[in-house]
Amino acid sequence: MATVTLQGNPLETIGELPAVGSAAPAFELVKTDLSTVTLADLAGKKIVLNIFPSVDTGTCAMSVRTFNEKAASLDNTVVVCVSADLPFAAARFCGAEGVENVETGSTFRSDFGKAYGVEFTTGPLTGLLSRSVVVIDEEGKVAYTQQVAETADEPDYEAAIAAL
């Protein structure tokens, strides 16, 4: 388990992020049209998993906007914004914000949070996901991870992009 904070208060996750160099755990997420996206669907591409509690918070929304801007110039790369938000909430947000360069993936029918070790098990965010970034290379190996120590803080965008 990992411990992070939310406004200074400790929260625990179910596990640890996958190790750099390891095979990325398989996942299945639900897209805004209720179809699924899996790790296998993205084989051969670089993947940035932007993981967060909910798009309906300021920091999470900013991470989606920022990765949307950065994704526009990335070759052979897909950014998947992952949260427990329902696909309808993600569609509403992306539509209102003009977000078109990232995909969204809901964990509402998956074990993603457990497989990636990011599901909160304590505190007010129990069941949601810890703010993290996982970069997966074209071979399906984990190239970079960051679990943000303070949940209210933004991830290190530049380090994630540099890992591509």
Secondary structure, 3 states (H helix, E strand, C coil): CCEEEECCEEEEECCCCCCCCCECCCCEEECCCCCEEECHHHCCCEEEEEECCCCCCHHHHHHHHHHHHHHCCCCCEEEEEEECCCHHHHHHHHHHHCCCCCEEEECCCCCHHHHCCCEECCCCCCCCECCEEEEECCCCEEEEEEECCECCCCCCHHHHHHCC
